[in-house]
Amino acid sequence: MRKLIFAILILLCGFCEFFISLPKEKEKNIIIDDRIITIMKILDHYNSDLSMTEKYLYAKNILLLEKKYKNIGIPELMAINKVETNMKHRKNGKIIVTGRNDFGISQLDVKTARGIASRHGLRWRDVYIHDPALNVYVAGLYLSDLKKEHKYNKYVFESFNRGPINKKKVKKFPYWTKIKKAIKEIKEIWK
């Protein structure tokens, strides 16, 4: 019996070696592209508490959003996470919650997340907000919606932070100021 198992293992190794040595197209071999690695390095720069899998899924979702919604920039979306939680998803092992209902790395309100998911045809359960990759994905959808609604970034980001705003009454843009600084910082790290 041992000889049979040994023979099967040798055959399997031979097949594996044969398939590994076949010439392959370069583009199909790419498992992780450079931008995913860069996004993960930026998260590491801020000592993010995300696991490697969470970082990878976070990066994949940001790239997916950028590709699907042309009005979203990677630095902008990461800047929200920098300003909101300094790229952290947990504090002392628990999901970061501020205000009454703002959760996770993007500090999304549960009702807002539910509405955005519904508007975009996603099946949503409130527990999904605790997943950093889904949290950032829904934040990206929200950012895209706000960019369609507002002409200027200062209104987009103030709305992201405050909720719907009356443009005539808003005179100061403290959140937008923080976002601009974070975007600049992220672009420097990106280089």
SULDAMO-V582470 format. One record per residue. N is the residue number from 1. SS is DSSP state (alpha for helix, beta for strand, coil for the rest). NEAR is the number of other ideal C-beta (glycine too) atoms within 10 Angstrom. Layout:
BEGIN
{{N	SS	NEAR} {N	SS	NEAR}}
END
This chain:
BEGIN
{{1	coil	5} {2	alpha	6} {3	alpha	7} {4	alpha	8} {5	alpha	9} {6	alpha	10} {7	alpha	10} {8	alpha	10} {9	alpha	10} {10	alpha	10} {11	alpha	10} {12	alpha	10} {13	alpha	10} {14	alpha	10} {15	alpha	10} {16	alpha	10} {17	alpha	9} {18	alpha	9} {19	alpha	9} {20	alpha	8} {21	alpha	8} {22	coil	6} {23	coil	4} {24	coil	10} {25	coil	7} {26	alpha	6} {27	alpha	6} {28	alpha	7} {29	alpha	7} {30	coil	10} {31	coil	6} {32	coil	11} {33	coil	11} {34	alpha	8} {35	alpha	14} {36	alpha	18} {37	alpha	13} {38	alpha	15} {39	alpha	23} {40	alpha	19} {41	alpha	13} {42	alpha	22} {43	alpha	23} {44	alpha	14} {45	alpha	12} {46	coil	17} {47	coil	9} {48	coil	22} {49	coil	17} {50	coil	21} {51	coil	11} {52	alpha	9} {53	alpha	9} {54	alpha	18} {55	alpha	22} {56	alpha	17} {57	alpha	18} {58	alpha	29} {59	alpha	26} {60	alpha	16} {61	alpha	22} {62	alpha	24} {63	alpha	15} {64	alpha	13} {65	alpha	22} {66	alpha	17} {67	alpha	9} {68	alpha	11} {69	coil	15} {70	coil	9} {71	coil	14} {72	coil	18} {73	coil	17} {74	alpha	21} {75	alpha	18} {76	alpha	22} {77	alpha	25} {78	alpha	27} {79	alpha	22} {80	alpha	26} {81	alpha	28} {82	alpha	22} {83	alpha	22} {84	alpha	24} {85	alpha	22} {86	coil	13} {87	coil	23} {88	coil	19} {89	coil	25} {90	beta	16} {91	beta	12} {92	coil	5} {93	coil	6} {94	beta	7} {95	beta	15} {96	coil	18} {97	beta	12} {98	beta	11} {99	coil	8} {100	coil	7} {101	coil	15} {102	beta	18} {103	beta	20} {104	coil	26} {105	coil	30} {106	coil	25} {107	coil	21} {108	beta	24} {109	beta	17} {110	alpha	15} {111	alpha	10} {112	alpha	17} {113	alpha	27} {114	alpha	18} {115	alpha	15} {116	alpha	22} {117	alpha	21} {118	alpha	11} {119	alpha	11} {120	coil	14} {121	coil	7} {122	coil	15} {123	coil	7} {124	coil	18} {125	coil	9} {126	alpha	13} {127	alpha	9} {128	alpha	18} {129	alpha	24} {130	alpha	13} {131	coil	19} {132	alpha	28} {133	alpha	21} {134	alpha	23} {135	alpha	24} {136	alpha	25} {137	alpha	26} {138	alpha	26} {139	alpha	27} {140	alpha	24} {141	alpha	20} {142	alpha	24} {143	alpha	24} {144	alpha	20} {145	alpha	19} {146	alpha	18} {147	alpha	22} {148	alpha	11} {149	alpha	11} {150	coil	17} {151	coil	10} {152	coil	12} {153	alpha	16} {154	alpha	18} {155	alpha	18} {156	alpha	23} {157	alpha	26} {158	alpha	22} {159	alpha	21} {160	alpha	27} {161	alpha	18} {162	alpha	10} {163	coil	9} {164	coil	7} {165	coil	15} {166	coil	6} {167	coil	12} {168	coil	6} {169	coil	6} {170	coil	14} {171	coil	5} {172	coil	9} {173	coil	18} {174	alpha	9} {175	alpha	18} {176	alpha	20} {177	alpha	13} {178	alpha	17} {179	alpha	25} {180	alpha	17} {181	alpha	13} {182	alpha	20} {183	alpha	22} {184	alpha	11} {185	alpha	17} {186	alpha	23} {187	alpha	14} {188	alpha	9} {189	alpha	14} {190	alpha	14} {191	coil	5}}
END
